[in-house]
């Protein structure tokens, strides 16, 4: 089902992102795109930059294999008045640019005595389920949580990528955009026929389609749990919700924010405050995670109203294997989420 007001058509998420970059470069001559192997005919490892260098040859720059140098150069470009979009070939490699992000880009916004805009987007294709192995399958979001002057976003099938890119650049500070690789081939604005969705501020809210006029006036008896996930986990969460509904008669709501950090759930606190269970599911191993950040915020704001502690779901404490059957054992699956909800409600 497509929500009212969503753009027409069912482009794939990767196509939507490619169109967003084309539109951004066309509309704003101050935008540059930098990264490895971006030029046509290759167009990037996942073809997200396909066609850009042909249309904008002076502003799409292929670079040497040095993530630190790429992010450093892009940060300087942004600090000097331009706008920069960087593609890191795999999110795993953003670790090689950590010093530039932590000690230069994020600090440069405020360390010169007055706020200095630094419009920089660092795109990070992330996540597993592709058999790429331990060094090409990670979701390293947690390592960037809590850095002053740095915002984290995650690509979602419910958020138009042009709007997300515009928002990040308008912040005037460095932003990381994590893009779960599996999403590239999925369709935009597509959910199971049992559900419908809508945007509430920054957050896509997916809930049972009752055939009514819509809105979030969900009766208390029709809310058994709330899931909060980043965009890359959304389809696994939806599969879990379907099974929980059909096999266990449990109805839930899924919240998918575009901006992960800082995460502001203010508009959804009434819904969260009456949920019998709140569960945050994310890729990446446990410990110092985005889920921890969300749970801490909800406990602070909803203390006395939460019926149970916020339940956290993460991948196993392991490297990510290449073999498909072993990879599934490590990464979060819809069955992992379903089991967490059932155990949470039974406790």
URURMO-V101450 format. One record per pair of residues at least 4 apart in sequence whose C-alpha atoms are under 8 Angstrom apart, sorted by the first residue. I is the first residue (numbers start at 1). J is the second residue. Records with the same first field share a line. If there is no record, write none. Layout:
# URURMO-V101450
I: J / J
This chain:
# URURMO-V101450
1: 189 / 190 / 191 / 192 / 193 / 195 / 196
2: 6 / 189 / 190 / 191 / 196 / 197
3: 189 / 196 / 197 / 198
4: 198
6: 189
10: 187 / 188 / 189 / 190
11: 15 / 16 / 187 / 188
12: 16 / 184 / 185 / 186 / 187 / 188
13: 17 / 156 / 157 / 183 / 184 / 185 / 186 / 187 / 188
14: 18 / 48 / 183 / 184 / 185 / 186
15: 19 / 48 / 184
16: 20 / 160 / 161 / 162 / 188
17: 21 / 48 / 160 / 161 / 162
18: 22 / 48 / 49 / 50
19: 23 / 162
20: 24 / 161 / 162 / 165
21: 25 / 49 / 52 / 162
22: 26 / 52
23: 27 / 162
24: 28 / 31 / 162 / 166
25: 29 / 30 / 31 / 32 / 56
30: 82 / 83
31: 59 / 82 / 83 / 84 / 85
32: 59 / 60 / 61 / 82 / 83 / 84 / 85
33: 59 / 60 / 61 / 84 / 85 / 86 / 87
34: 38 / 60 / 61 / 62 / 63 / 70 / 74 / 84 / 85 / 86 / 87
35: 61 / 62 / 63 / 70 / 86 / 87 / 88 / 89
36: 44 / 62 / 63 / 64 / 65 / 87 / 88 / 89
37: 42 / 43 / 44 / 45 / 62 / 63
38: 42 / 43 / 44 / 45 / 49 / 50 / 53 / 60 / 61 / 62
39: 43 / 44 / 49 / 50 / 51 / 52 / 53 / 54 / 60 / 61 / 62
40: 50 / 51 / 52 / 53 / 54
41: 50 / 51
42: 47 / 50
43: 47 / 48 / 49 / 50 / 51 / 52
44: 48 / 49 / 50 / 89
45: 89
49: 53
51: 55
52: 56 / 57 / 60
53: 57 / 58 / 59 / 60 / 61
56: 60
57: 61
63: 70
64: 70
66: 70 / 96
67: 71 / 88 / 93 / 94 / 96 / 97
68: 72 / 96 / 97 / 98 / 99 / 100
69: 73 / 97
70: 74 / 86
71: 75 / 86 / 97 / 100 / 101 / 122
72: 76 / 100 / 104 / 105
73: 77
74: 78 / 84 / 85 / 86 / 120
75: 79 / 84 / 104 / 105 / 118 / 120
76: 80
77: 81 / 82 / 83 / 84
78: 82 / 83 / 84 / 117 / 118 / 119 / 120
79: 108 / 116 / 117 / 118 / 119
81: 117 / 118
82: 119
83: 118 / 119 / 120 / 169
84: 119 / 120 / 121
85: 120 / 121 / 122 / 123
86: 120 / 121 / 122 / 123
87: 122 / 123 / 124
88: 93 / 94 / 122 / 123 / 124 / 125
89: 93 / 124 / 125
90: 94 / 124 / 125 / 126 / 136 / 137
91: 95 / 124 / 125 / 126 / 136 / 137 / 138 / 139 / 140 / 178
92: 126 / 135 / 136 / 137 / 138 / 139 / 140
93: 97
94: 98 / 124
97: 101
98: 102
99: 103 / 104
100: 104 / 105
101: 105 / 106 / 174
102: 106 / 107 / 147
103: 107
104: 108
105: 109 / 118 / 173 / 174
106: 147 / 148 / 149 / 150 / 173 / 174
107: 111 / 148 / 149
108: 112 / 116 / 118
109: 115 / 116 / 117 / 118 / 149 / 173
110: 114 / 115 / 116 / 149
111: 115
112: 116
116: 172
117: 172 / 173
118: 172 / 173 / 174
119: 168 / 169 / 170 / 171 / 172 / 173 / 174
120: 168 / 169 / 172 / 173 / 174 / 175
121: 165 / 168 / 169 / 174 / 175 / 176 / 177
122: 174 / 175 / 176 / 177
123: 176 / 177 / 178 / 179
124: 176 / 177 / 178 / 179
125: 178 / 179 / 180 / 181
126: 136 / 137 / 138 / 139 / 140 / 178 / 179 / 180 / 181
127: 137 / 138 / 139 / 179 / 180 / 181 / 182 / 232 / 283
128: 132 / 133 / 136 / 137 / 138 / 139 / 180 / 181 / 182 / 320 / 327 / 331
129: 137 / 182 / 324 / 327 / 328 / 331
130: 137 / 182 / 324
131: 137 / 321 / 322 / 323 / 324 / 327
132: 136 / 137 / 322
133: 137 / 320 / 321 / 322 / 323
134: 138 / 319 / 320 / 321 / 322
135: 320
137: 320
138: 284 / 320
139: 283 / 284
140: 144 / 284
141: 145 / 152 / 178 / 284 / 289 / 290
142: 284 / 288 / 289 / 290
143: 288 / 289
144: 150 / 152
145: 152 / 261 / 289 / 290
146: 150 / 261
149: 173 / 174
150: 173 / 174 / 175 / 176
151: 173 / 174 / 175 / 176 / 259 / 260 / 261 / 262
152: 175 / 176 / 177 / 178 / 259 / 260 / 261 / 262
153: 175 / 176 / 177 / 178 / 258 / 259 / 260 / 261
154: 177 / 178 / 179 / 180 / 230 / 231 / 232 / 257 / 258 / 259 / 260
155: 159 / 161 / 177 / 178 / 179 / 180 / 231 / 232 / 258
156: 179 / 183 / 230 / 231 / 232 / 234 / 256 / 258
157: 183 / 186 / 187 / 188 / 189 / 190 / 231
158: 188 / 189 / 190 / 204
159: 163 / 164 / 204 / 258
160: 164
161: 165
162: 166
163: 167
164: 168 / 258
165: 169
166: 170
167: 171
168: 172 / 173 / 175
169: 173
179: 183 / 232
180: 184 / 231 / 232
182: 186 / 232
183: 187 / 232
191: 195 / 196 / 238
192: 196 / 238 / 242
193: 209
194: 208 / 209 / 242
195: 206 / 207 / 208 / 209
196: 206 / 207 / 208 / 209
197: 204 / 205 / 206 / 207
198: 204 / 205 / 206 / 215
199: 203 / 204 / 205
200: 204 / 205 / 267
201: 267
202: 257 / 258 / 259
203: 255 / 256 / 257 / 258
204: 254 / 255 / 256 / 257
205: 253 / 254 / 255 / 256
206: 253 / 254 / 255
207: 252 / 253 / 254
208: 251 / 252 / 253
218: 222 / 223
219: 223
220: 274
222: 251 / 252
223: 250 / 251 / 252 / 253 / 275 / 276
224: 250 / 251 / 252 / 275 / 276 / 277
225: 250 / 251 / 252 / 253 / 275 / 276 / 277 / 278 / 279 / 341
226: 252 / 253 / 254 / 255 / 272 / 275 / 277 / 278 / 279
227: 237 / 252 / 253 / 254 / 255 / 278 / 279 / 280 / 281
228: 254 / 255 / 256 / 278 / 279 / 280 / 281
229: 233 / 234 / 237 / 254 / 255 / 256 / 257 / 280 / 281 / 282
230: 234 / 256 / 257 / 258 / 260 / 281 / 282
231: 256 / 257 / 258
233: 237 / 281 / 282 / 283
234: 238 / 254 / 256
235: 239
236: 240 / 333 / 334 / 337
237: 241 / 254 / 334 / 337
238: 242 / 254 / 334
239: 243 / 334
240: 244 / 334 / 335 / 337 / 338
241: 245 / 251 / 252 / 338
242: 246
243: 247 / 248 / 338
244: 248 / 249 / 250 / 251 / 338
245: 249 / 250 / 251
246: 250
257: 263
259: 263
260: 290
261: 290
263: 294
265: 269
268: 272
269: 273 / 302
270: 274
271: 275
272: 278
273: 302 / 305 / 306
274: 305 / 306
275: 306 / 307
276: 306 / 307 / 308 / 345
277: 306 / 307 / 308 / 309 / 310 / 311 / 341 / 344 / 345
278: 308 / 309 / 310 / 311
279: 310 / 311 / 312 / 313 / 340 / 341
280: 291 / 294 / 295 / 310 / 311 / 312 / 313
281: 291 / 312 / 313 / 314 / 332 / 337
282: 290 / 291 / 313 / 314 / 315 / 332
283: 314 / 315 / 331 / 332
284: 314 / 315 / 316 / 331
285: 289 / 314 / 315 / 316 / 317 / 318
286: 313 / 314 / 315 / 316 / 317
287: 292
288: 292 / 293
289: 293
290: 294
291: 295 / 312 / 313
292: 296 / 312
293: 297
294: 298
295: 299 / 310
296: 300
297: 301
298: 302 / 303 / 310
299: 303 / 306 / 309 / 310
302: 306
311: 340 / 344
313: 332 / 336 / 337 / 340
314: 331 / 332
315: 330 / 331 / 332
316: 329 / 330 / 331 / 332
317: 330
318: 330
319: 330
320: 327 / 330 / 331
321: 326 / 327 / 330
322: 326 / 327
323: 327
324: 328
325: 329
326: 330
327: 331
328: 332 / 333
332: 336 / 337
333: 337
334: 338
335: 339
336: 340
337: 341
338: 342
339: 343
340: 344
341: 345
342: 346
343: 347
